[in-house]
């Protein structure tokens, strides 16, 4: 069964987060950031696994910066301070 096609949700006119799937144990979202936009430092209440779908971004986790590219997969723990700044139009699948 196909729930949605994430390529149709990759829109870059503003920062957007689309819920793809949600249940009690986990949720899946697509985050879109237009070039130059950023999410300020914040916390997640749960652990997360992320997969970069498009573009490049700077991801800052606990003060350490990493350059992300399409295809990169990374994780972080609940309560870790993180931020994201899009270098190009950027999309990332978030599972938590």
PDB file of N, CA, C and O in Angstrom:
ATOM      1  N   UNK A   1       0.838  -1.174   0.000  1.00  0.00           N
ATOM      2  CA  UNK A   1       0.000   0.000   0.000  1.00  0.00           C
ATOM      3  C   UNK A   1       0.887   1.243   0.000  1.00  0.00           C
ATOM      4  O   UNK A   1       1.857   1.308   0.756  1.00  0.00           O
ATOM      5  N   UNK A   2       0.571   2.218  -0.829  1.00  0.00           N
ATOM      6  CA  UNK A   2       1.305   3.478  -0.879  1.00  0.00           C
ATOM      7  C   UNK A   2       0.511   4.527  -0.112  1.00  0.00           C
ATOM      8  O   UNK A   2      -0.660   4.765  -0.408  1.00  0.00           O
ATOM      9  N   UNK A   3       1.158   5.160   0.886  1.00  0.00           N
ATOM     10  CA  UNK A   3       0.509   6.214   1.653  1.00  0.00           C
ATOM     11  C   UNK A   3       0.619   7.558   0.938  1.00  0.00           C
ATOM     12  O   UNK A   3      -0.345   8.321   0.874  1.00  0.00           O
ATOM     13  N   UNK A   4       1.802   7.835   0.404  1.00  0.00           N
ATOM     14  CA  UNK A   4       2.042   9.079  -0.325  1.00  0.00           C
ATOM     15  C   UNK A   4       3.353   8.954  -1.070  1.00  0.00           C
ATOM     16  O   UNK A   4       4.104   8.002  -0.857  1.00  0.00           O
ATOM     17  N   UNK A   5       3.634   9.906  -1.941  1.00  0.00           N
ATOM     18  CA  UNK A   5       4.907   9.978  -2.642  1.00  0.00           C
ATOM     19  C   UNK A   5       5.602  11.247  -2.152  1.00  0.00           C
ATOM     20  O   UNK A   5       5.114  12.349  -2.401  1.00  0.00           O
ATOM     21  N   UNK A   6       6.733  11.108  -1.459  1.00  0.00           N
ATOM     22  CA  UNK A   6       7.354  12.280  -0.848  1.00  0.00           C
ATOM     23  C   UNK A   6       7.848  13.287  -1.883  1.00  0.00           C
ATOM     24  O   UNK A   6       7.975  14.471  -1.569  1.00  0.00           O
ATOM     25  N   UNK A   7       8.125  12.852  -3.094  1.00  0.00           N
ATOM     26  CA  UNK A   7       8.565  13.799  -4.125  1.00  0.00           C
ATOM     27  C   UNK A   7       7.501  14.862  -4.389  1.00  0.00           C
ATOM     28  O   UNK A   7       7.836  15.995  -4.735  1.00  0.00           O
ATOM     29  N   UNK A   8       6.238  14.516  -4.235  1.00  0.00           N
ATOM     30  CA  UNK A   8       5.151  15.471  -4.441  1.00  0.00           C
ATOM     31  C   UNK A   8       5.056  16.481  -3.300  1.00  0.00           C
ATOM     32  O   UNK A   8       4.423  17.527  -3.446  1.00  0.00           O
ATOM     33  N   UNK A   9       5.690  16.167  -2.154  1.00  0.00           N
ATOM     34  CA  UNK A   9       5.634  17.033  -0.980  1.00  0.00           C
ATOM     35  C   UNK A   9       6.867  17.922  -0.839  1.00  0.00           C
ATOM     36  O   UNK A   9       6.955  18.718   0.096  1.00  0.00           O
ATOM     37  N   UNK A  10       7.815  17.792  -1.759  1.00  0.00           N
ATOM     38  CA  UNK A  10       9.037  18.595  -1.698  1.00  0.00           C
ATOM     39  C   UNK A  10       8.771  19.957  -2.331  1.00  0.00           C
ATOM     40  O   UNK A  10       8.980  20.152  -3.528  1.00  0.00           O
ATOM     41  N   UNK A  11       8.311  20.886  -1.514  1.00  0.00           N
ATOM     42  CA  UNK A  11       7.987  22.241  -1.946  1.00  0.00           C
ATOM     43  C   UNK A  11       8.847  23.211  -1.145  1.00  0.00           C
ATOM     44  O   UNK A  11       9.072  23.007   0.048  1.00  0.00           O
ATOM     45  N   UNK A  12       9.327  24.266  -1.799  1.00  0.00           N
ATOM     46  CA  UNK A  12      10.311  25.127  -1.152  1.00  0.00           C
ATOM     47  C   UNK A  12       9.916  26.609  -1.111  1.00  0.00           C
ATOM     48  O   UNK A  12      10.787  27.480  -1.094  1.00  0.00           O
ATOM     49  N   UNK A  13       8.626  26.896  -1.096  1.00  0.00           N
ATOM     50  CA  UNK A  13       8.185  28.283  -0.987  1.00  0.00           C
ATOM     51  C   UNK A  13       8.225  28.781   0.453  1.00  0.00           C
ATOM     52  O   UNK A  13       8.156  29.986   0.694  1.00  0.00           O
ATOM     53  N   UNK A  14       8.337  27.859   1.417  1.00  0.00           N
ATOM     54  CA  UNK A  14       8.447  28.197   2.840  1.00  0.00           C
ATOM     55  C   UNK A  14       8.929  26.959   3.584  1.00  0.00           C
ATOM     56  O   UNK A  14       8.951  25.863   3.024  1.00  0.00           O
ATOM     57  N   UNK A  15       9.319  27.134   4.854  1.00  0.00           N
ATOM     58  CA  UNK A  15       9.663  25.984   5.692  1.00  0.00           C
ATOM     59  C   UNK A  15       8.391  25.174   5.911  1.00  0.00           C
ATOM     60  O   UNK A  15       7.353  25.726   6.276  1.00  0.00           O
ATOM     61  N   UNK A  16       8.474  23.862   5.685  1.00  0.00           N
ATOM     62  CA  UNK A  16       7.284  23.030   5.894  1.00  0.00           C
ATOM     63  C   UNK A  16       7.670  21.681   6.474  1.00  0.00           C
ATOM     64  O   UNK A  16       8.765  21.169   6.241  1.00  0.00           O
ATOM     65  N   UNK A  17       6.745  21.123   7.231  1.00  0.00           N
ATOM     66  CA  UNK A  17       6.904  19.791   7.806  1.00  0.00           C
ATOM     67  C   UNK A  17       5.611  19.041   7.528  1.00  0.00           C
ATOM     68  O   UNK A  17       4.542  19.450   7.982  1.00  0.00           O
ATOM     69  N   UNK A  18       5.706  17.936   6.778  1.00  0.00           N
ATOM     70  CA  UNK A  18       4.538  17.135   6.432  1.00  0.00           C
ATOM     71  C   UNK A  18       4.561  15.821   7.187  1.00  0.00           C
ATOM     72  O   UNK A  18       5.553  15.094   7.136  1.00  0.00           O
ATOM     73  N   UNK A  19       3.486  15.509   7.882  1.00  0.00           N
ATOM     74  CA  UNK A  19       3.366  14.222   8.568  1.00  0.00           C
ATOM     75  C   UNK A  19       3.035  13.158   7.537  1.00  0.00           C
ATOM     76  O   UNK A  19       2.012  13.248   6.857  1.00  0.00           O
ATOM     77  N   UNK A  20       3.891  12.150   7.414  1.00  0.00           N
ATOM     78  CA  UNK A  20       3.669  11.067   6.457  1.00  0.00           C
ATOM     79  C   UNK A  20       2.981   9.882   7.109  1.00  0.00           C
ATOM     80  O   UNK A  20       2.174   9.195   6.483  1.00  0.00           O
ATOM     81  N   UNK A  21       3.310   9.648   8.382  1.00  0.00           N
ATOM     82  CA  UNK A  21       2.751   8.505   9.109  1.00  0.00           C
ATOM     83  C   UNK A  21       2.895   8.799  10.594  1.00  0.00           C
ATOM     84  O   UNK A  21       3.917   9.327  11.032  1.00  0.00           O
ATOM     85  N   UNK A  22       1.877   8.461  11.363  1.00  0.00           N
ATOM     86  CA  UNK A  22       1.952   8.690  12.802  1.00  0.00           C
ATOM     87  C   UNK A  22       1.151   7.619  13.527  1.00  0.00           C
ATOM     88  O   UNK A  22       0.008   7.325  13.177  1.00  0.00           O
ATOM     89  N   UNK A  23       1.782   7.042  14.547  1.00  0.00           N
ATOM     90  CA  UNK A  23       1.107   6.125  15.454  1.00  0.00           C
ATOM     91  C   UNK A  23       1.724   6.325  16.828  1.00  0.00           C
ATOM     92  O   UNK A  23       2.603   7.171  16.993  1.00  0.00           O
ATOM     93  N   UNK A  24       1.284   5.569  17.802  1.00  0.00           N
ATOM     94  CA  UNK A  24       1.767   5.754  19.169  1.00  0.00           C
ATOM     95  C   UNK A  24       3.274   5.545  19.313  1.00  0.00           C
ATOM     96  O   UNK A  24       3.927   6.253  20.079  1.00  0.00           O
ATOM     97  N   UNK A  25       3.830   4.572  18.579  1.00  0.00           N
ATOM     98  CA  UNK A  25       5.228   4.212  18.779  1.00  0.00           C
ATOM     99  C   UNK A  25       6.216   5.016  17.936  1.00  0.00           C
ATOM    100  O   UNK A  25       7.359   5.197  18.354  1.00  0.00           O
ATOM    101  N   UNK A  26       5.810   5.500  16.767  1.00  0.00           N
ATOM    102  CA  UNK A  26       6.719   6.333  15.977  1.00  0.00           C
ATOM    103  C   UNK A  26       5.952   7.164  14.956  1.00  0.00           C
ATOM    104  O   UNK A  26       4.789   6.912  14.642  1.00  0.00           O
ATOM    105  N   UNK A  27       6.668   8.168  14.454  1.00  0.00           N
ATOM    106  CA  UNK A  27       6.095   9.003  13.408  1.00  0.00           C
ATOM    107  C   UNK A  27       7.148   9.282  12.350  1.00  0.00           C
ATOM    108  O   UNK A  27       8.347   9.220  12.618  1.00  0.00           O
ATOM    109  N   UNK A  28       6.688   9.587  11.150  1.00  0.00           N
ATOM    110  CA  UNK A  28       7.562   9.883  10.035  1.00  0.00           C
ATOM    111  C   UNK A  28       7.118  11.208   9.428  1.00  0.00           C
ATOM    112  O   UNK A  28       5.938  11.407   9.138  1.00  0.00           O
ATOM    113  N   UNK A  29       8.088  12.123   9.238  1.00  0.00           N
ATOM    114  CA  UNK A  29       7.784  13.448   8.704  1.00  0.00           C
ATOM    115  C   UNK A  29       8.783  13.797   7.608  1.00  0.00           C
ATOM    116  O   UNK A  29       9.891  13.262   7.565  1.00  0.00           O
ATOM    117  N   UNK A  30       8.376  14.696   6.728  1.00  0.00           N
ATOM    118  CA  UNK A  30       9.271  15.255   5.732  1.00  0.00           C
ATOM    119  C   UNK A  30       9.449  16.733   6.049  1.00  0.00           C
ATOM    120  O   UNK A  30       8.476  17.485   6.092  1.00  0.00           O
ATOM    121  N   UNK A  31      10.689  17.147   6.271  1.00  0.00           N
ATOM    122  CA  UNK A  31      11.011  18.538   6.544  1.00  0.00           C
ATOM    123  C   UNK A  31      11.583  19.153   5.276  1.00  0.00           C
ATOM    124  O   UNK A  31      12.518  18.607   4.689  1.00  0.00           O
ATOM    125  N   UNK A  32      11.030  20.286   4.848  1.00  0.00           N
ATOM    126  CA  UNK A  32      11.530  21.036   3.695  1.00  0.00           C
ATOM    127  C   UNK A  32      12.009  22.401   4.158  1.00  0.00           C
ATOM    128  O   UNK A  32      11.288  23.112   4.859  1.00  0.00           O
ATOM    129  N   UNK A  33      13.214  22.765   3.772  1.00  0.00           N
ATOM    130  CA  UNK A  33      13.760  24.089   4.057  1.00  0.00           C
ATOM    131  C   UNK A  33      14.217  24.723   2.748  1.00  0.00           C
ATOM    132  O   UNK A  33      15.067  24.162   2.057  1.00  0.00           O
ATOM    133  N   UNK A  34      13.664  25.887   2.398  1.00  0.00           N
ATOM    134  CA  UNK A  34      14.175  26.588   1.214  1.00  0.00           C
ATOM    135  C   UNK A  34      15.620  27.044   1.455  1.00  0.00           C
ATOM    136  O   UNK A  34      16.029  27.233   2.600  1.00  0.00           O
ATOM    137  N   UNK A  35      16.372  27.216   0.398  1.00  0.00           N
ATOM    138  CA  UNK A  35      17.746  27.697   0.480  1.00  0.00           C
ATOM    139  C   UNK A  35      17.842  28.917   1.395  1.00  0.00           C
ATOM    140  O   UNK A  35      17.073  29.868   1.252  1.00  0.00           O
ATOM    141  N   UNK A  36      18.786  28.887   2.333  1.00  0.00           N
ATOM    142  CA  UNK A  36      19.024  30.006   3.240  1.00  0.00           C
ATOM    143  C   UNK A  36      18.177  30.019   4.503  1.00  0.00           C
ATOM    144  O   UNK A  36      18.475  30.770   5.432  1.00  0.00           O
ATOM    145  N   UNK A  37      17.130  29.208   4.559  1.00  0.00           N
ATOM    146  CA  UNK A  37      16.274  29.160   5.757  1.00  0.00           C
ATOM    147  C   UNK A  37      16.899  28.250   6.809  1.00  0.00           C
ATOM    148  O   UNK A  37      17.722  27.390   6.497  1.00  0.00           O
ATOM    149  N   UNK A  38      16.497  28.453   8.052  1.00  0.00           N
ATOM    150  CA  UNK A  38      17.059  27.635   9.125  1.00  0.00           C
ATOM    151  C   UNK A  38      16.055  27.370  10.231  1.00  0.00           C
ATOM    152  O   UNK A  38      15.118  28.138  10.449  1.00  0.00           O
ATOM    153  N   UNK A  39      16.276  26.271  10.916  1.00  0.00           N
ATOM    154  CA  UNK A  39      15.576  25.974  12.161  1.00  0.00           C
ATOM    155  C   UNK A  39      16.542  26.312  13.272  1.00  0.00           C
ATOM    156  O   UNK A  39      17.646  25.769  13.327  1.00  0.00           O
ATOM    157  N   UNK A  40      16.140  27.201  14.155  1.00  0.00           N
ATOM    158  CA  UNK A  40      16.976  27.625  15.280  1.00  0.00           C
ATOM    159  C   UNK A  40      17.213  26.443  16.226  1.00  0.00           C
ATOM    160  O   UNK A  40      16.489  25.449  16.162  1.00  0.00           O
ATOM    161  N   UNK A  41      18.207  26.538  17.091  1.00  0.00           N
ATOM    162  CA  UNK A  41      18.477  25.447  18.038  1.00  0.00           C
ATOM    163  C   UNK A  41      17.227  25.061  18.842  1.00  0.00           C
ATOM    164  O   UNK A  41      16.511  25.915  19.365  1.00  0.00           O
ATOM    165  N   UNK A  42      16.995  23.747  18.921  1.00  0.00           N
ATOM    166  CA  UNK A  42      15.834  23.221  19.632  1.00  0.00           C
ATOM    167  C   UNK A  42      16.114  21.792  20.079  1.00  0.00           C
ATOM    168  O   UNK A  42      17.155  21.224  19.748  1.00  0.00           O
ATOM    169  N   UNK A  43      15.187  21.217  20.829  1.00  0.00           N
ATOM    170  CA  UNK A  43      15.298  19.847  21.344  1.00  0.00           C
ATOM    171  C   UNK A  43      14.193  18.978  20.759  1.00  0.00           C
ATOM    172  O   UNK A  43      13.140  19.478  20.362  1.00  0.00           O
ATOM    173  N   UNK A  44      14.437  17.688  20.710  1.00  0.00           N
ATOM    174  CA  UNK A  44      13.418  16.703  20.366  1.00  0.00           C
ATOM    175  C   UNK A  44      13.123  15.891  21.621  1.00  0.00           C
ATOM    176  O   UNK A  44      14.034  15.593  22.393  1.00  0.00           O
ATOM    177  N   UNK A  45      11.874  15.535  21.830  1.00  0.00           N
ATOM    178  CA  UNK A  45      11.498  14.731  22.995  1.00  0.00           C
ATOM    179  C   UNK A  45      11.843  13.258  22.817  1.00  0.00           C
ATOM    180  O   UNK A  45      11.827  12.490  23.779  1.00  0.00           O
ATOM    181  N   UNK A  46      12.158  12.863  21.572  1.00  0.00           N
ATOM    182  CA  UNK A  46      12.460  11.459  21.286  1.00  0.00           C
ATOM    183  C   UNK A  46      13.732  11.346  20.452  1.00  0.00           C
ATOM    184  O   UNK A  46      14.173  12.323  19.845  1.00  0.00           O
ATOM    185  N   UNK A  47      14.320  10.148  20.425  1.00  0.00           N
ATOM    186  CA  UNK A  47      15.422   9.875  19.506  1.00  0.00           C
ATOM    187  C   UNK A  47      14.899  10.020  18.081  1.00  0.00           C
ATOM    188  O   UNK A  47      13.702   9.864  17.839  1.00  0.00           O
ATOM    189  N   UNK A  48      15.799  10.319  17.130  1.00  0.00           N
ATOM    190  CA  UNK A  48      15.384  10.475  15.739  1.00  0.00           C
ATOM    191  C   UNK A  48      16.411   9.862  14.792  1.00  0.00           C
ATOM    192  O   UNK A  48      17.610   9.837  15.070  1.00  0.00           O
ATOM    193  N   UNK A  49      15.908   9.374  13.678  1.00  0.00           N
ATOM    194  CA  UNK A  49      16.731   8.905  12.571  1.00  0.00           C
ATOM    195  C   UNK A  49      16.323   9.755  11.367  1.00  0.00           C
ATOM    196  O   UNK A  49      15.134   9.914  11.090  1.00  0.00           O
ATOM    197  N   UNK A  50      17.308  10.298  10.653  1.00  0.00           N
ATOM    198  CA  UNK A  50      17.030  11.214   9.546  1.00  0.00           C
ATOM    199  C   UNK A  50      17.722  10.732   8.276  1.00  0.00           C
ATOM    200  O   UNK A  50      18.829  10.194   8.320  1.00  0.00           O
ATOM    201  N   UNK A  51      17.047  10.935   7.136  1.00  0.00           N
ATOM    202  CA  UNK A  51      17.584  10.578   5.830  1.00  0.00           C
ATOM    203  C   UNK A  51      17.436  11.795   4.923  1.00  0.00           C
ATOM    204  O   UNK A  51      16.324  12.265   4.684  1.00  0.00           O
ATOM    205  N   UNK A  52      18.557  12.303   4.421  1.00  0.00           N
ATOM    206  CA  UNK A  52      18.517  13.467   3.533  1.00  0.00           C
ATOM    207  C   UNK A  52      18.006  13.023   2.168  1.00  0.00           C
ATOM    208  O   UNK A  52      18.562  12.116   1.549  1.00  0.00           O
ATOM    209  N   UNK A  53      16.937  13.674   1.707  1.00  0.00           N
ATOM    210  CA  UNK A  53      16.301  13.334   0.438  1.00  0.00           C
ATOM    211  C   UNK A  53      16.764  14.227  -0.709  1.00  0.00           C
ATOM    212  O   UNK A  53      16.817  13.792  -1.859  1.00  0.00           O
ATOM    213  N   UNK A  54      17.104  15.502  -0.385  1.00  0.00           N
ATOM    214  CA  UNK A  54      17.493  16.447  -1.430  1.00  0.00           C
ATOM    215  C   UNK A  54      18.326  17.561  -0.821  1.00  0.00           C
ATOM    216  O   UNK A  54      18.075  17.984   0.307  1.00  0.00           O
ATOM    217  N   UNK A  55      19.315  18.037  -1.565  1.00  0.00           N
ATOM    218  CA  UNK A  55      20.034  19.249  -1.226  1.00  0.00           C
ATOM    219  C   UNK A  55      21.155  19.072  -0.225  1.00  0.00           C
ATOM    220  O   UNK A  55      21.591  17.963   0.083  1.00  0.00           O
ATOM    221  N   UNK A  56      21.609  20.230   0.276  1.00  0.00           N
ATOM    222  CA  UNK A  56      22.674  20.278   1.270  1.00  0.00           C
ATOM    223  C   UNK A  56      22.259  21.201   2.406  1.00  0.00           C
ATOM    224  O   UNK A  56      21.546  22.183   2.201  1.00  0.00           O
ATOM    225  N   UNK A  57      22.719  20.866   3.610  1.00  0.00           N
ATOM    226  CA  UNK A  57      22.421  21.694   4.781  1.00  0.00           C
ATOM    227  C   UNK A  57      23.531  21.529   5.802  1.00  0.00           C
ATOM    228  O   UNK A  57      24.252  20.531   5.817  1.00  0.00           O
ATOM    229  N   UNK A  58      23.646  22.534   6.651  1.00  0.00           N
ATOM    230  CA  UNK A  58      24.520  22.444   7.805  1.00  0.00           C
ATOM    231  C   UNK A  58      23.659  21.980   8.974  1.00  0.00           C
ATOM    232  O   UNK A  58      22.638  22.597   9.280  1.00  0.00           O
ATOM    233  N   UNK A  59      24.064  20.904   9.620  1.00  0.00           N
ATOM    234  CA  UNK A  59      23.360  20.379  10.794  1.00  0.00           C
ATOM    235  C   UNK A  59      24.281  20.553  11.982  1.00  0.00           C
ATOM    236  O   UNK A  59      25.416  20.077  11.968  1.00  0.00           O
ATOM    237  N   UNK A  60      23.801  21.231  13.007  1.00  0.00           N
ATOM    238  CA  UNK A  60      24.608  21.485  14.196  1.00  0.00           C
ATOM    239  C   UNK A  60      23.994  20.708  15.359  1.00  0.00           C
ATOM    240  O   UNK A  60      22.851  20.947  15.749  1.00  0.00           O
ATOM    241  N   UNK A  61      24.767  19.780  15.900  1.00  0.00           N
ATOM    242  CA  UNK A  61      24.327  18.932  17.006  1.00  0.00           C
ATOM    243  C   UNK A  61      25.254  19.159  18.185  1.00  0.00           C
ATOM    244  O   UNK A  61      26.447  18.861  18.124  1.00  0.00           O
ATOM    245  N   UNK A  62      24.681  19.697  19.272  1.00  0.00           N
ATOM    246  CA  UNK A  62      25.469  19.947  20.477  1.00  0.00           C
ATOM    247  C   UNK A  62      26.716  20.781  20.153  1.00  0.00           C
ATOM    248  O   UNK A  62      27.787  20.531  20.707  1.00  0.00           O
ATOM    249  N   UNK A  63      26.582  21.770  19.258  1.00  0.00           N
ATOM    250  CA  UNK A  63      27.682  22.665  18.918  1.00  0.00           C
ATOM    251  C   UNK A  63      28.639  22.163  17.851  1.00  0.00           C
ATOM    252  O   UNK A  63      29.549  22.892  17.457  1.00  0.00           O
ATOM    253  N   UNK A  64      28.460  20.929  17.371  1.00  0.00           N
ATOM    254  CA  UNK A  64      29.327  20.365  16.338  1.00  0.00           C
ATOM    255  C   UNK A  64      28.592  20.418  14.999  1.00  0.00           C
ATOM    256  O   UNK A  64      27.475  19.917  14.876  1.00  0.00           O
ATOM    257  N   UNK A  65      29.228  21.029  14.002  1.00  0.00           N
ATOM    258  CA  UNK A  65      28.622  21.229  12.685  1.00  0.00           C
ATOM    259  C   UNK A  65      29.013  20.116  11.723  1.00  0.00           C
ATOM    260  O   UNK A  65      30.168  19.693  11.688  1.00  0.00           O
ATOM    261  N   UNK A  66      28.038  19.643  10.937  1.00  0.00           N
ATOM    262  CA  UNK A  66      28.249  18.614   9.914  1.00  0.00           C
ATOM    263  C   UNK A  66      27.557  19.085   8.643  1.00  0.00           C
ATOM    264  O   UNK A  66      26.452  19.625   8.698  1.00  0.00           O
ATOM    265  N   UNK A  67      28.199  18.884   7.506  1.00  0.00           N
ATOM    266  CA  UNK A  67      27.576  19.194   6.225  1.00  0.00           C
ATOM    267  C   UNK A  67      26.827  17.957   5.744  1.00  0.00           C
ATOM    268  O   UNK A  67      27.409  16.881   5.604  1.00  0.00           O
ATOM    269  N   UNK A  68      25.530  18.121   5.493  1.00  0.00           N
ATOM    270  CA  UNK A  68      24.690  16.999   5.044  1.00  0.00           C
ATOM    271  C   UNK A  68      24.457  17.073   3.545  1.00  0.00           C
ATOM    272  O   UNK A  68      24.316  18.161   2.987  1.00  0.00           O
ATOM    273  N   UNK A  69      24.416  15.908   2.886  1.00  0.00           N
ATOM    274  CA  UNK A  69      24.167  15.791   1.456  1.00  0.00           C
ATOM    275  C   UNK A  69      23.082  14.743   1.212  1.00  0.00           C
ATOM    276  O   UNK A  69      22.788  13.926   2.085  1.00  0.00           O
ATOM    277  N   UNK A  70      22.498  14.775   0.030  1.00  0.00           N
ATOM    278  CA  UNK A  70      21.491  13.786  -0.363  1.00  0.00           C
ATOM    279  C   UNK A  70      22.030  12.378  -0.116  1.00  0.00           C
ATOM    280  O   UNK A  70      23.151  12.052  -0.506  1.00  0.00           O
ATOM    281  N   UNK A  71      21.214  11.552   0.537  1.00  0.00           N
ATOM    282  CA  UNK A  71      21.587  10.172   0.822  1.00  0.00           C
ATOM    283  C   UNK A  71      22.184   9.954   2.203  1.00  0.00           C
ATOM    284  O   UNK A  71      22.275   8.815   2.659  1.00  0.00           O
ATOM    285  N   UNK A  72      22.592  11.025   2.879  1.00  0.00           N
ATOM    286  CA  UNK A  72      23.155  10.873   4.218  1.00  0.00           C
ATOM    287  C   UNK A  72      22.081  10.410   5.203  1.00  0.00           C
ATOM    288  O   UNK A  72      20.929  10.837   5.128  1.00  0.00           O
ATOM    289  N   UNK A  73      22.473   9.533   6.124  1.00  0.00           N
ATOM    290  CA  UNK A  73      21.600   9.031   7.181  1.00  0.00           C
ATOM    291  C   UNK A  73      22.303   9.318   8.503  1.00  0.00           C
ATOM    292  O   UNK A  73      23.498   9.061   8.643  1.00  0.00           O
ATOM    293  N   UNK A  74      21.556   9.854   9.475  1.00  0.00           N
ATOM    294  CA  UNK A  74      22.154  10.133  10.774  1.00  0.00           C
ATOM    295  C   UNK A  74      21.090  10.040  11.861  1.00  0.00           C
ATOM    296  O   UNK A  74      19.890  10.078  11.590  1.00  0.00           O
ATOM    297  N   UNK A  75      21.562   9.917  13.092  1.00  0.00           N
ATOM    298  CA  UNK A  75      20.658   9.810  14.237  1.00  0.00           C
ATOM    299  C   UNK A  75      21.091  10.790  15.321  1.00  0.00           C
ATOM    300  O   UNK A  75      22.233  11.251  15.345  1.00  0.00           O
ATOM    301  N   UNK A  76      20.167  11.093  16.206  1.00  0.00           N
ATOM    302  CA  UNK A  76      20.506  11.839  17.410  1.00  0.00           C
ATOM    303  C   UNK A  76      19.543  11.434  18.512  1.00  0.00           C
ATOM    304  O   UNK A  76      18.461  10.907  18.252  1.00  0.00           O
ATOM    305  N   UNK A  77      19.956  11.689  19.745  1.00  0.00           N
ATOM    306  CA  UNK A  77      19.193  11.277  20.925  1.00  0.00           C
ATOM    307  C   UNK A  77      18.237  12.373  21.388  1.00  0.00           C
ATOM    308  O   UNK A  77      18.450  13.555  21.120  1.00  0.00           O
ATOM    309  N   UNK A  78      17.203  11.969  22.074  1.00  0.00           N
ATOM    310  CA  UNK A  78      16.265  12.916  22.685  1.00  0.00           C
ATOM    311  C   UNK A  78      17.034  13.864  23.595  1.00  0.00           C
ATOM    312  O   UNK A  78      17.976  13.455  24.274  1.00  0.00           O
ATOM    313  N   UNK A  79      16.636  15.119  23.607  1.00  0.00           N
ATOM    314  CA  UNK A  79      17.235  16.096  24.496  1.00  0.00           C
ATOM    315  C   UNK A  79      18.503  16.749  23.981  1.00  0.00           C
ATOM    316  O   UNK A  79      19.020  17.660  24.627  1.00  0.00           O
ATOM    317  N   UNK A  80      19.023  16.315  22.836  1.00  0.00           N
ATOM    318  CA  UNK A  80      20.218  16.945  22.280  1.00  0.00           C
ATOM    319  C   UNK A  80      19.816  18.211  21.511  1.00  0.00           C
ATOM    320  O   UNK A  80      18.891  18.187  20.698  1.00  0.00           O
ATOM    321  N   UNK A  81      20.515  19.300  21.776  1.00  0.00           N
ATOM    322  CA  UNK A  81      20.246  20.558  21.084  1.00  0.00           C
ATOM    323  C   UNK A  81      20.761  20.449  19.647  1.00  0.00           C
ATOM    324  O   UNK A  81      21.907  20.064  19.416  1.00  0.00           O
ATOM    325  N   UNK A  82      19.898  20.796  18.685  1.00  0.00           N
ATOM    326  CA  UNK A  82      20.287  20.728  17.284  1.00  0.00           C
ATOM    327  C   UNK A  82      19.625  21.854  16.490  1.00  0.00           C
ATOM    328  O   UNK A  82      18.608  22.413  16.899  1.00  0.00           O
ATOM    329  N   UNK A  83      20.234  22.172  15.336  1.00  0.00           N
ATOM    330  CA  UNK A  83      19.731  23.205  14.440  1.00  0.00           C
ATOM    331  C   UNK A  83      20.081  22.796  13.010  1.00  0.00           C
ATOM    332  O   UNK A  83      20.980  21.984  12.789  1.00  0.00           O
ATOM    333  N   UNK A  84      19.361  23.366  12.045  1.00  0.00           N
ATOM    334  CA  UNK A  84      19.587  23.047  10.636  1.00  0.00           C
ATOM    335  C   UNK A  84      19.535  24.332   9.827  1.00  0.00           C
ATOM    336  O   UNK A  84      18.646  25.159  10.030  1.00  0.00           O
ATOM    337  N   UNK A  85      20.495  24.508   8.898  1.00  0.00           N
ATOM    338  CA  UNK A  85      20.468  25.642   7.976  1.00  0.00           C
ATOM    339  C   UNK A  85      20.649  25.121   6.562  1.00  0.00           C
ATOM    340  O   UNK A  85      21.642  24.459   6.263  1.00  0.00           O
ATOM    341  N   UNK A  86      19.685  25.418   5.686  1.00  0.00           N
ATOM    342  CA  UNK A  86      19.718  24.941   4.305  1.00  0.00           C
ATOM    343  C   UNK A  86      20.714  25.747   3.479  1.00  0.00           C
ATOM    344  O   UNK A  86      20.646  26.976   3.436  1.00  0.00           O
ATOM    345  N   UNK A  87      21.628  25.057   2.833  1.00  0.00           N
ATOM    346  CA  UNK A  87      22.572  25.686   1.911  1.00  0.00           C
ATOM    347  C   UNK A  87      21.926  25.769   0.531  1.00  0.00           C
ATOM    348  O   UNK A  87      22.079  26.768  -0.172  1.00  0.00           O
ATOM    349  N   UNK A  88      21.208  24.720   0.150  1.00  0.00           N
ATOM    350  CA  UNK A  88      20.376  24.700  -1.062  1.00  0.00           C
ATOM    351  C   UNK A  88      18.977  24.289  -0.603  1.00  0.00           C
ATOM    352  O   UNK A  88      18.788  23.983   0.574  1.00  0.00           O
ATOM    353  N   UNK A  89      17.994  24.275  -1.506  1.00  0.00           N
ATOM    354  CA  UNK A  89      16.695  23.714  -1.141  1.00  0.00           C
ATOM    355  C   UNK A  89      16.958  22.330  -0.558  1.00  0.00           C
ATOM    356  O   UNK A  89      17.697  21.535  -1.138  1.00  0.00           O
ATOM    357  N   UNK A  90      16.348  22.049   0.593  1.00  0.00           N
ATOM    358  CA  UNK A  90      16.733  20.866   1.382  1.00  0.00           C
ATOM    359  C   UNK A  90      15.501  20.134   1.880  1.00  0.00           C
ATOM    360  O   UNK A  90      14.549  20.753   2.354  1.00  0.00           O
ATOM    361  N   UNK A  91      15.524  18.810   1.772  1.00  0.00           N
ATOM    362  CA  UNK A  91      14.465  17.956   2.314  1.00  0.00           C
ATOM    363  C   UNK A  91      15.084  16.794   3.078  1.00  0.00           C
ATOM    364  O   UNK A  91      16.086  16.213   2.661  1.00  0.00           O
ATOM    365  N   UNK A  92      14.458  16.470   4.210  1.00  0.00           N
ATOM    366  CA  UNK A  92      14.950  15.389   5.052  1.00  0.00           C
ATOM    367  C   UNK A  92      13.768  14.627   5.643  1.00  0.00           C
ATOM    368  O   UNK A  92      12.819  15.218   6.159  1.00  0.00           O
ATOM    369  N   UNK A  93      13.849  13.324   5.557  1.00  0.00           N
ATOM    370  CA  UNK A  93      12.869  12.428   6.160  1.00  0.00           C
ATOM    371  C   UNK A  93      13.276  12.229   7.618  1.00  0.00           C
ATOM    372  O   UNK A  93      14.423  11.880   7.897  1.00  0.00           O
ATOM    373  N   UNK A  94      12.354  12.446   8.541  1.00  0.00           N
ATOM    374  CA  UNK A  94      12.619  12.305   9.974  1.00  0.00           C
ATOM    375  C   UNK A  94      11.724  11.204  10.536  1.00  0.00           C
ATOM    376  O   UNK A  94      10.502  11.242  10.390  1.00  0.00           O
ATOM    377  N   UNK A  95      12.352  10.231  11.175  1.00  0.00           N
ATOM    378  CA  UNK A  95      11.612   9.133  11.785  1.00  0.00           C
ATOM    379  C   UNK A  95      11.932   9.155  13.271  1.00  0.00           C
ATOM    380  O   UNK A  95      13.091   9.041  13.670  1.00  0.00           O
ATOM    381  N   UNK A  96      10.877   9.306  14.100  1.00  0.00           N
ATOM    382  CA  UNK A  96      11.108   9.321  15.538  1.00  0.00           C
ATOM    383  C   UNK A  96       9.941   8.752  16.294  1.00  0.00           C
ATOM    384  O   UNK A  96       9.972   8.690  17.523  1.00  0.00           O
TER     385      UNK A  96
END
